[in-house]
């Protein structure tokens, strides 16, 4: 049952995977078109019926996965368990008349799109790469937060006298620091003093590294898993890239 739901069963896996893909794409199409005022009323009624059918389909999938899981609590509290629940819960709440106007519940149905990632081998390798890089990413996140704070303090020092309405405090300056370090640069807030511009140039250079370093860490782990698939082979939960018997050491 579990292998079939994950699309790995040799007999039914491909059919189940395509069926889930179809349900998710239909759900995305309904979310996309439900606000279109030019749709005929009959099409709107069909979309409502389809939404009910999708809701019960995803609910049945969640219950089957919960039943087939070795540890039901562990599945329910896992990332994919929460995604499966979020694919069902907003629809159930929208059945209540007093909650049908809550747009946030309608928006939460977009979590169903995350279910596409479960049925992809590449997403499993990415999950393993993130897990292997966890310590480095945690350390880098701490460094990024520290750099964000230093950049906010620095630009506040250079610009608070010239632009007190935009850089009047360190928390107010954090928006500029976040946009600059992420190399987005919206342009709504920018320095006008010489010292502020020099400091901005240095911050942009640091921001390039902040974007590139975690990408490099994750890429190196992905290449390692691609080159040495024993990390997600026979011992992994999906047994995706298992080597042939002649290649085993």
Order of alpha helices (4+ residues) and beta strands (2+ residues): alpha-alpha-alpha-alpha-alpha-alpha-alpha-alpha-alpha-alpha-alpha
